[in-house]
Amino acid sequence: MHNMILIAAALFPAVFLCIYVFKKDRAEKEPWWLLVMLFCSGVIICFPAAQMSEWLRRVETDIFLPFTTQLDGGNYLDGWLFDLYNAMDKFIAVAMVEEGFKWIVLLAFTKKNRHFNSLFDGIIYSVFISLGFAAFENLLYTFKFGMETALIRMLTAVPIHLFCGVSMGYYLTWYYIKHEAKINEKRLAELGAITEKSKHLSARRFFVMSVVMPSLAHGFYNFSYSISKAWSTAVFCIFLAFLYAFCMGRVKRMSNGDMLNHKAVLLVLYEKHSCVQRAVGNILEERAAQGDENHDVSFEEIFETVKKHRFKGDAS
């Protein structure tokens, strides 16, 4: 019975947060089998992540070994060298490794996946992977250190995995949106609708930020928690409160603005280029004249209209 209570305490926060995020998916619900696969993938990557972290720690130890001081039969680092070693451990051996493995799995599940078709899907995918990782990690810590650790991690460690998942999914989703918009922008340029002076879309920074931002947040969380000083504890609490507010706010905004990806791509181009605005307006006017109230516009219709009327426009 005691073990069952520990298991329930360890798994509850991750399962609760998965359900919370799942309910925020408005455009199109993901199939349950896919969500289970995402969650289980998060569990599976705990093993290679632990091996990689251990290997990196040995490398870091070898690097700093010449600078250690022998004391009571052991090797110790003093002052800023210890802080540097601790920072490398928390940011590289832990945060970058864990978020890196999650990111690789997220890429595998989002690329060429027909179910990955709306703005909020990236957050769902990433959160389920992250919380699968957090759930298994929580089980290990709970069985090793007991119920008190489970309760503390419920309010700290599990939410940081949620935040990292939200951040990773948000930026990777916008990478795909911007990348697709850039492809369509190129077609507009080939039609002569966009001049060379126009500032073209860029997707690369979203791709980079999808792994860098969660890694930095995770690393800062681990580092501030590990220092165990009054000022660092205050910084840790403030940072955690900020993550709560920021994460929940982003989930709410992305949920309220959820739409299918092709509509998001069209919206990006519509807001940027006046030629797209004029083409959409022309298409809808022609439909209205025929009594057609359908407002869904395809890219092929836009390209044909731009080509027909020779619409031109720089970045708005």
C-alpha atoms as a printed R data frame, in Angstrom:
    type eleno elety resid chain resno       x      y       z
1   ATOM     1    CA   MET     A     1   0.000  0.000   0.000
2   ATOM     2    CA   HIS     A     2   2.829  2.401   0.875
3   ATOM     3    CA   ASN     A     3   4.457  1.845  -2.529
4   ATOM     4    CA   MET     A     4   1.148  2.486  -4.309
5   ATOM     5    CA   ILE     A     5   0.804  5.800  -2.484
6   ATOM     6    CA   LEU     A     6   4.322  6.785  -3.496
7   ATOM     7    CA   ILE     A     7   3.637  5.868  -7.131
8   ATOM     8    CA   ALA     A     8   0.407  7.900  -7.112
9   ATOM     9    CA   ALA     A     9   2.171 10.898  -5.555
10  ATOM    10    CA   ALA     A    10   4.992 10.712  -8.096
11  ATOM    11    CA   LEU     A    11   2.755 10.375 -11.167
12  ATOM    12    CA   PHE     A    12  -0.129 12.662 -10.185
13  ATOM    13    CA   PRO     A    13   1.410 16.065 -11.115
14  ATOM    14    CA   ALA     A    14   2.578 14.909 -14.555
15  ATOM    15    CA   VAL     A    15  -0.739 13.203 -15.377
16  ATOM    16    CA   PHE     A    16  -2.735 16.191 -14.095
17  ATOM    17    CA   LEU     A    17  -0.746 18.640 -16.226
18  ATOM    18    CA   CYS     A    18  -1.058 16.396 -19.295
19  ATOM    19    CA   ILE     A    19  -4.850 16.408 -18.902
20  ATOM    20    CA   TYR     A    20  -4.858 20.179 -18.360
21  ATOM    21    CA   VAL     A    21  -2.898 20.862 -21.554
22  ATOM    22    CA   PHE     A    22  -4.907 18.285 -23.543
23  ATOM    23    CA   LYS     A    23  -8.137 20.105 -22.676
24  ATOM    24    CA   LYS     A    24  -6.676 23.337 -24.046
25  ATOM    25    CA   ASP     A    25  -6.414 21.851 -27.555
26  ATOM    26    CA   ARG     A    26  -9.259 23.525 -29.437
27  ATOM    27    CA   ALA     A    27  -8.662 23.140 -33.181
28  ATOM    28    CA   GLU     A    28  -8.433 19.333 -33.389
29  ATOM    29    CA   LYS     A    29  -7.851 16.748 -30.642
30  ATOM    30    CA   GLU     A    30  -4.881 14.418 -31.003
31  ATOM    31    CA   PRO     A    31  -5.482 10.624 -31.043
32  ATOM    32    CA   TRP     A    32  -4.961  8.959 -27.658
33  ATOM    33    CA   TRP     A    33  -2.459  6.421 -29.022
34  ATOM    34    CA   LEU     A    34  -0.213  9.242 -30.247
35  ATOM    35    CA   LEU     A    35  -0.303 10.952 -26.843
36  ATOM    36    CA   VAL     A    36   0.606  7.670 -25.130
37  ATOM    37    CA   MET     A    37   3.536  7.240 -27.532
38  ATOM    38    CA   LEU     A    38   4.718 10.780 -26.785
39  ATOM    39    CA   PHE     A    39   4.517 10.231 -23.037
40  ATOM    40    CA   CYS     A    40   6.290  6.866 -23.228
41  ATOM    41    CA   SER     A    41   8.994  8.370 -25.454
42  ATOM    42    CA   GLY     A    42   9.679 10.864 -22.672
43  ATOM    43    CA   VAL     A    43  10.138  7.948 -20.275
44  ATOM    44    CA   ILE     A    44  12.441  6.054 -22.629
45  ATOM    45    CA   ILE     A    45  14.845  8.940 -23.226
46  ATOM    46    CA   CYS     A    46  15.543  9.121 -19.471
47  ATOM    47    CA   PHE     A    47  17.967  6.236 -19.933
48  ATOM    48    CA   PRO     A    48  20.211  7.599 -22.711
49  ATOM    49    CA   ALA     A    49  20.012 11.063 -21.124
50  ATOM    50    CA   ALA     A    50  21.308  9.663 -17.820
51  ATOM    51    CA   GLN     A    51  24.158  7.892 -19.621
52  ATOM    52    CA   MET     A    52  25.099 11.014 -21.552
53  ATOM    53    CA   SER     A    53  24.991 13.161 -18.405
54  ATOM    54    CA   GLU     A    54  27.242 10.725 -16.578
55  ATOM    55    CA   TRP     A    55  29.753 10.710 -19.427
56  ATOM    56    CA   LEU     A    56  29.819 14.519 -19.574
57  ATOM    57    CA   ARG     A    57  30.379 14.710 -15.819
58  ATOM    58    CA   ARG     A    58  33.433 12.487 -16.184
59  ATOM    59    CA   VAL     A    59  34.714 14.753 -18.967
60  ATOM    60    CA   GLU     A    60  34.148 17.843 -16.815
61  ATOM    61    CA   THR     A    61  35.950 16.199 -13.894
62  ATOM    62    CA   ASP     A    62  38.942 15.409 -16.105
63  ATOM    63    CA   ILE     A    63  39.018 19.008 -17.343
64  ATOM    64    CA   PHE     A    64  39.027 20.510 -13.838
65  ATOM    65    CA   LEU     A    65  41.186 17.844 -12.165
66  ATOM    66    CA   PRO     A    66  44.486 19.764 -12.672
67  ATOM    67    CA   PHE     A    67  42.999 22.760 -10.819
68  ATOM    68    CA   THR     A    68  41.783 20.861  -7.744
69  ATOM    69    CA   THR     A    69  43.248 20.987  -4.241
70  ATOM    70    CA   GLN     A    70  43.893 17.760  -2.343
71  ATOM    71    CA   LEU     A    71  42.249 17.759   1.067
72  ATOM    72    CA   ASP     A    72  41.469 14.826   3.378
73  ATOM    73    CA   GLY     A    73  42.250 12.333   0.622
74  ATOM    74    CA   GLY     A    74  39.932 13.992  -1.910
75  ATOM    75    CA   ASN     A    75  40.167 16.544  -4.706
76  ATOM    76    CA   TYR     A    76  38.273 19.804  -4.248
77  ATOM    77    CA   LEU     A    77  37.684 22.957  -6.270
78  ATOM    78    CA   ASP     A    78  37.791 26.349  -4.589
79  ATOM    79    CA   GLY     A    79  35.919 29.599  -5.212
80  ATOM    80    CA   TRP     A    80  34.986 30.565  -8.733
81  ATOM    81    CA   LEU     A    81  36.359 27.316 -10.148
82  ATOM    82    CA   PHE     A    82  33.748 25.379  -8.211
83  ATOM    83    CA   ASP     A    83  31.024 27.798  -9.395
84  ATOM    84    CA   LEU     A    84  32.194 27.338 -12.981
85  ATOM    85    CA   TYR     A    85  32.222 23.552 -12.640
86  ATOM    86    CA   ASN     A    86  28.772 23.635 -11.031
87  ATOM    87    CA   ALA     A    87  27.410 25.857 -13.812
88  ATOM    88    CA   MET     A    88  28.814 23.573 -16.524
89  ATOM    89    CA   ASP     A    89  27.304 20.584 -14.792
90  ATOM    90    CA   LYS     A    90  23.840 22.124 -14.421
91  ATOM    91    CA   PHE     A    91  23.651 23.829 -17.819
92  ATOM    92    CA   ILE     A    92  25.458 21.283 -20.008
93  ATOM    93    CA   ALA     A    93  25.509 17.857 -18.349
94  ATOM    94    CA   VAL     A    94  21.913 18.130 -17.124
95  ATOM    95    CA   ALA     A    95  19.802 20.798 -18.827
96  ATOM    96    CA   MET     A    96  21.240 20.693 -22.344
97  ATOM    97    CA   VAL     A    97  21.316 16.895 -22.371
98  ATOM    98    CA   GLU     A    98  17.754 16.420 -21.125
99  ATOM    99    CA   GLU     A    99  16.241 19.145 -23.299
100 ATOM   100    CA   GLY     A   100  18.344 18.007 -26.248
101 ATOM   101    CA   PHE     A   101  16.949 14.481 -26.120
102 ATOM   102    CA   LYS     A   102  13.395 15.821 -25.769
103 ATOM   103    CA   TRP     A   103  13.990 18.103 -28.737
104 ATOM   104    CA   ILE     A   104  15.232 15.239 -30.931
105 ATOM   105    CA   VAL     A   105  12.146 13.173 -30.092
106 ATOM   106    CA   LEU     A   106   9.878 16.178 -30.737
107 ATOM   107    CA   LEU     A   107  11.445 16.665 -34.160
108 ATOM   108    CA   ALA     A   108  10.865 13.001 -34.962
109 ATOM   109    CA   PHE     A   109   7.183 13.199 -34.007
110 ATOM   110    CA   THR     A   110   6.403 16.498 -35.724
111 ATOM   111    CA   LYS     A   111   8.159 16.096 -39.067
112 ATOM   112    CA   LYS     A   112   5.808 14.738 -41.746
113 ATOM   113    CA   ASN     A   113   3.124 13.869 -39.178
114 ATOM   114    CA   ARG     A   114  -0.391 14.408 -40.567
115 ATOM   115    CA   HIS     A   115  -1.781 14.858 -37.038
116 ATOM   116    CA   PHE     A   116   0.574 17.763 -36.419
117 ATOM   117    CA   ASN     A   117  -1.671 20.298 -38.107
118 ATOM   118    CA   SER     A   118  -2.543 23.114 -35.682
119 ATOM   119    CA   LEU     A   119  -0.740 25.785 -33.662
120 ATOM   120    CA   PHE     A   120  -1.340 24.164 -30.278
121 ATOM   121    CA   ASP     A   121  -0.173 20.705 -31.369
122 ATOM   122    CA   GLY     A   122   3.505 21.571 -30.905
123 ATOM   123    CA   ILE     A   123   2.879 22.449 -27.274
124 ATOM   124    CA   ILE     A   124   0.883 19.264 -26.672
125 ATOM   125    CA   TYR     A   125   3.545 17.060 -28.257
126 ATOM   126    CA   SER     A   126   6.391 18.701 -26.382
127 ATOM   127    CA   VAL     A   127   4.549 18.782 -23.045
128 ATOM   128    CA   PHE     A   128   3.651 15.088 -23.197
129 ATOM   129    CA   ILE     A   129   7.275 14.181 -23.975
130 ATOM   130    CA   SER     A   130   8.560 16.438 -21.181
131 ATOM   131    CA   LEU     A   131   6.057 15.221 -18.619
132 ATOM   132    CA   GLY     A   132   6.758 11.586 -19.504
133 ATOM   133    CA   PHE     A   133  10.382 12.337 -18.686
134 ATOM   134    CA   ALA     A   134   9.369 14.186 -15.499
135 ATOM   135    CA   ALA     A   135   7.047 11.376 -14.359
136 ATOM   136    CA   PHE     A   136   9.734  8.690 -14.555
137 ATOM   137    CA   GLU     A   137  12.320 10.978 -12.957
138 ATOM   138    CA   ASN     A   138   9.806 11.715 -10.202
139 ATOM   139    CA   LEU     A   139   9.285  8.017  -9.554
140 ATOM   140    CA   LEU     A   140  13.010  7.486  -9.058
141 ATOM   141    CA   TYR     A   141  13.385 10.402  -6.661
142 ATOM   142    CA   THR     A   142  10.213  9.549  -4.734
143 ATOM   143    CA   PHE     A   143  11.202  5.936  -4.105
144 ATOM   144    CA   LYS     A   144  14.694  7.032  -3.117
145 ATOM   145    CA   PHE     A   145  13.841  9.973  -0.853
146 ATOM   146    CA   GLY     A   146  10.183  9.531   0.098
147 ATOM   147    CA   MET     A   147   6.899 11.445   0.139
148 ATOM   148    CA   GLU     A   148   8.379 14.788   1.184
149 ATOM   149    CA   THR     A   149  10.500 14.844  -1.971
150 ATOM   150    CA   ALA     A   150   7.444 13.974  -4.072
151 ATOM   151    CA   LEU     A   151   5.541 16.935  -2.658
152 ATOM   152    CA   ILE     A   152   8.441 19.343  -3.178
153 ATOM   153    CA   ARG     A   153   8.998 18.186  -6.759
154 ATOM   154    CA   MET     A   154   5.269 18.511  -7.437
155 ATOM   155    CA   LEU     A   155   5.688 22.274  -7.025
156 ATOM   156    CA   THR     A   156   9.171 22.651  -8.522
157 ATOM   157    CA   ALA     A   157  10.729 19.998 -10.760
158 ATOM   158    CA   VAL     A   158   7.597 18.869 -12.614
159 ATOM   159    CA   PRO     A   159   6.499 22.439 -13.462
160 ATOM   160    CA   ILE     A   160   9.965 23.257 -14.863
161 ATOM   161    CA   HIS     A   161   9.599 20.330 -17.248
162 ATOM   162    CA   LEU     A   162   6.165 21.674 -18.197
163 ATOM   163    CA   PHE     A   163   7.570 25.124 -18.891
164 ATOM   164    CA   CYS     A   164  10.420 23.733 -20.967
165 ATOM   165    CA   GLY     A   165   7.916 21.667 -22.923
166 ATOM   166    CA   VAL     A   166   5.677 24.665 -23.577
167 ATOM   167    CA   SER     A   167   8.634 26.802 -24.633
168 ATOM   168    CA   MET     A   168  10.088 24.106 -26.902
169 ATOM   169    CA   GLY     A   169   6.760 23.331 -28.548
170 ATOM   170    CA   TYR     A   170   5.918 27.001 -29.031
171 ATOM   171    CA   TYR     A   171   9.138 27.894 -30.842
172 ATOM   172    CA   LEU     A   172   9.276 24.716 -32.925
173 ATOM   173    CA   THR     A   173   5.673 25.212 -34.060
174 ATOM   174    CA   TRP     A   174   6.455 28.747 -35.171
175 ATOM   175    CA   TYR     A   175   9.542 27.479 -36.948
176 ATOM   176    CA   TYR     A   176   7.340 25.210 -39.073
177 ATOM   177    CA   ILE     A   177   4.830 28.028 -39.663
178 ATOM   178    CA   LYS     A   178   7.496 30.561 -40.638
179 ATOM   179    CA   HIS     A   179   9.311 27.998 -42.784
180 ATOM   180    CA   GLU     A   180   6.135 27.177 -44.713
181 ATOM   181    CA   ALA     A   181   5.330 30.868 -45.044
182 ATOM   182    CA   LYS     A   182   8.833 31.477 -46.384
183 ATOM   183    CA   ILE     A   183   8.298 28.812 -49.083
184 ATOM   184    CA   ASN     A   184   5.064 30.488 -50.174
185 ATOM   185    CA   GLU     A   185   6.727 33.893 -49.988
186 ATOM   186    CA   LYS     A   186   9.323 32.629 -52.448
187 ATOM   187    CA   ARG     A   187   6.558 31.708 -54.881
188 ATOM   188    CA   LEU     A   188   5.145 35.225 -54.564
189 ATOM   189    CA   ALA     A   189   8.602 36.603 -55.328
190 ATOM   190    CA   GLU     A   190   8.816 34.387 -58.441
191 ATOM   191    CA   LEU     A   191   5.509 35.896 -59.590
192 ATOM   192    CA   GLY     A   192   7.014 39.353 -59.176
193 ATOM   193    CA   ALA     A   193   4.596 40.300 -56.391
194 ATOM   194    CA   ILE     A   194   7.390 40.968 -53.881
195 ATOM   195    CA   THR     A   195  10.334 43.188 -54.670
196 ATOM   196    CA   GLU     A   196  13.936 42.493 -53.730
197 ATOM   197    CA   LYS     A   197  13.793 45.345 -51.213
198 ATOM   198    CA   SER     A   198  11.179 43.524 -49.133
199 ATOM   199    CA   LYS     A   199  12.363 42.039 -45.870
200 ATOM   200    CA   HIS     A   200  11.824 38.317 -46.282
201 ATOM   201    CA   LEU     A   201  10.688 35.970 -43.532
202 ATOM   202    CA   SER     A   202  13.197 34.071 -41.411
203 ATOM   203    CA   ALA     A   203  12.491 30.799 -39.631
204 ATOM   204    CA   ARG     A   204  15.969 29.824 -38.442
205 ATOM   205    CA   ARG     A   205  15.899 31.703 -35.135
206 ATOM   206    CA   PHE     A   206  12.723 29.884 -34.043
207 ATOM   207    CA   PHE     A   207  14.412 26.562 -34.757
208 ATOM   208    CA   VAL     A   208  17.425 27.523 -32.622
209 ATOM   209    CA   MET     A   209  15.307 29.003 -29.826
210 ATOM   210    CA   SER     A   210  13.212 25.823 -29.612
211 ATOM   211    CA   VAL     A   211  16.179 24.064 -27.973
212 ATOM   212    CA   VAL     A   212  18.172 26.993 -26.556
213 ATOM   213    CA   MET     A   213  15.378 28.632 -24.524
214 ATOM   214    CA   PRO     A   214  14.265 25.508 -22.602
215 ATOM   215    CA   SER     A   215  17.908 24.528 -22.037
216 ATOM   216    CA   LEU     A   216  18.752 27.934 -20.556
217 ATOM   217    CA   ALA     A   217  15.636 27.967 -18.375
218 ATOM   218    CA   HIS     A   218  16.273 24.430 -17.145
219 ATOM   219    CA   GLY     A   219  19.946 25.175 -16.510
220 ATOM   220    CA   PHE     A   220  19.219 28.372 -14.583
221 ATOM   221    CA   TYR     A   221  16.615 26.520 -12.511
222 ATOM   222    CA   ASN     A   222  19.119 23.782 -11.597
223 ATOM   223    CA   PHE     A   223  21.971 26.210 -10.949
224 ATOM   224    CA   SER     A   224  20.035 28.578  -8.669
225 ATOM   225    CA   TYR     A   225  18.598 25.620  -6.763
226 ATOM   226    CA   SER     A   226  22.034 24.058  -6.232
227 ATOM   227    CA   ILE     A   227  23.783 27.092  -4.711
228 ATOM   228    CA   SER     A   228  21.811 26.873  -1.424
229 ATOM   229    CA   LYS     A   229  22.311 30.474  -0.319
230 ATOM   230    CA   ALA     A   230  19.741 33.005   0.859
231 ATOM   231    CA   TRP     A   231  19.969 35.180  -2.259
232 ATOM   232    CA   SER     A   232  19.919 32.204  -4.618
233 ATOM   233    CA   THR     A   233  16.871 30.775  -2.858
234 ATOM   234    CA   ALA     A   234  15.081 34.093  -3.365
235 ATOM   235    CA   VAL     A   235  16.114 34.167  -7.033
236 ATOM   236    CA   PHE     A   236  14.955 30.562  -7.408
237 ATOM   237    CA   CYS     A   237  11.502 31.338  -5.955
238 ATOM   238    CA   ILE     A   238  11.073 34.465  -8.083
239 ATOM   239    CA   PHE     A   239  12.170 32.602 -11.207
240 ATOM   240    CA   LEU     A   240   9.788 29.732 -10.476
241 ATOM   241    CA   ALA     A   241   6.880 32.149  -9.925
242 ATOM   242    CA   PHE     A   242   7.731 33.863 -13.213
243 ATOM   243    CA   LEU     A   243   7.731 30.509 -15.001
244 ATOM   244    CA   TYR     A   244   4.306 29.655 -13.594
245 ATOM   245    CA   ALA     A   245   2.799 32.937 -14.791
246 ATOM   246    CA   PHE     A   246   4.592 32.972 -18.147
247 ATOM   247    CA   CYS     A   247   3.883 29.317 -18.935
248 ATOM   248    CA   MET     A   248   0.189 29.408 -18.057
249 ATOM   249    CA   GLY     A   249  -0.207 32.675 -19.941
250 ATOM   250    CA   ARG     A   250   1.399 31.256 -23.079
251 ATOM   251    CA   VAL     A   251  -0.733 28.105 -22.906
252 ATOM   252    CA   LYS     A   252  -3.861 30.239 -22.586
253 ATOM   253    CA   ARG     A   253  -2.938 32.548 -25.483
254 ATOM   254    CA   MET     A   254  -1.949 29.706 -27.799
255 ATOM   255    CA   SER     A   255  -5.123 27.820 -26.893
256 ATOM   256    CA   ASN     A   256  -7.384 30.814 -27.499
257 ATOM   257    CA   GLY     A   257  -5.676 31.530 -30.813
258 ATOM   258    CA   ASP     A   258  -5.461 27.900 -31.928
259 ATOM   259    CA   MET     A   259  -5.984 27.353 -35.643
260 ATOM   260    CA   LEU     A   260  -4.954 24.936 -38.361
261 ATOM   261    CA   ASN     A   261  -1.380 25.428 -39.557
262 ATOM   262    CA   HIS     A   262  -2.252 26.419 -43.120
263 ATOM   263    CA   LYS     A   263  -4.438 29.223 -41.770
264 ATOM   264    CA   ALA     A   264  -1.601 30.401 -39.524
265 ATOM   265    CA   VAL     A   265   0.762 30.423 -42.514
266 ATOM   266    CA   LEU     A   266  -1.748 32.441 -44.528
267 ATOM   267    CA   LEU     A   267  -2.179 34.872 -41.623
268 ATOM   268    CA   VAL     A   268   1.590 35.436 -41.441
269 ATOM   269    CA   LEU     A   269   1.740 36.277 -45.150
270 ATOM   270    CA   TYR     A   270  -1.461 38.341 -44.991
271 ATOM   271    CA   GLU     A   271  -0.095 40.529 -42.196
272 ATOM   272    CA   LYS     A   272   3.250 40.974 -43.949
273 ATOM   273    CA   HIS     A   273   2.473 41.502 -47.631
274 ATOM   274    CA   SER     A   274  -0.094 43.862 -49.129
275 ATOM   275    CA   CYS     A   275  -0.275 41.788 -52.318
276 ATOM   276    CA   VAL     A   276  -1.695 38.903 -50.275
277 ATOM   277    CA   GLN     A   277  -4.178 41.241 -48.603
278 ATOM   278    CA   ARG     A   278  -5.387 42.495 -51.983
279 ATOM   279    CA   ALA     A   279  -5.583 38.971 -53.409
280 ATOM   280    CA   VAL     A   280  -7.629 37.664 -50.472
281 ATOM   281    CA   GLY     A   281  -9.897 40.699 -50.638
282 ATOM   282    CA   ASN     A   282 -10.464 40.143 -54.354
283 ATOM   283    CA   ILE     A   283 -11.242 36.439 -53.883
284 ATOM   284    CA   LEU     A   284 -13.755 37.123 -51.089
285 ATOM   285    CA   GLU     A   285 -15.423 39.918 -53.080
286 ATOM   286    CA   GLU     A   286 -15.931 37.622 -56.046
287 ATOM   287    CA   ARG     A   287 -17.380 34.934 -53.789
288 ATOM   288    CA   ALA     A   288 -19.706 37.424 -52.092
289 ATOM   289    CA   ALA     A   289 -20.981 38.558 -55.498
290 ATOM   290    CA   GLN     A   290 -21.883 34.927 -56.213
291 ATOM   291    CA   GLY     A   291 -23.544 34.460 -52.813
292 ATOM   292    CA   ASP     A   292 -20.721 32.263 -51.518
293 ATOM   293    CA   GLU     A   293 -20.002 32.945 -47.824
294 ATOM   294    CA   ASN     A   294 -17.015 30.591 -47.576
295 ATOM   295    CA   HIS     A   295 -14.007 32.511 -46.204
296 ATOM   296    CA   ASP     A   296 -11.413 29.746 -46.529
297 ATOM   297    CA   VAL     A   297  -8.831 30.768 -49.112
298 ATOM   298    CA   SER     A   298  -6.196 28.421 -50.501
299 ATOM   299    CA   PHE     A   299  -2.665 29.410 -51.480
300 ATOM   300    CA   GLU     A   300  -3.276 28.281 -55.058
301 ATOM   301    CA   GLU     A   301  -6.207 30.721 -55.280
302 ATOM   302    CA   ILE     A   302  -3.976 33.504 -53.975
303 ATOM   303    CA   PHE     A   303  -1.196 32.722 -56.443
304 ATOM   304    CA   GLU     A   304  -3.633 32.592 -59.352
305 ATOM   305    CA   THR     A   305  -5.236 35.891 -58.308
306 ATOM   306    CA   VAL     A   306  -1.862 37.592 -57.833
307 ATOM   307    CA   LYS     A   307  -0.755 36.338 -61.251
308 ATOM   308    CA   LYS     A   308  -4.033 37.331 -62.934
309 ATOM   309    CA   HIS     A   309  -4.248 40.852 -61.536
310 ATOM   310    CA   ARG     A   310  -0.504 41.364 -61.211
311 ATOM   311    CA   PHE     A   311  -0.819 42.479 -57.612
312 ATOM   312    CA   LYS     A   312   2.367 43.831 -56.127
313 ATOM   313    CA   GLY     A   313   3.300 44.862 -52.620
314 ATOM   314    CA   ASP     A   314   6.253 45.214 -50.321
315 ATOM   315    CA   ALA     A   315   6.293 44.221 -46.652
316 ATOM   316    CA   SER     A   316   3.582 46.116 -44.852
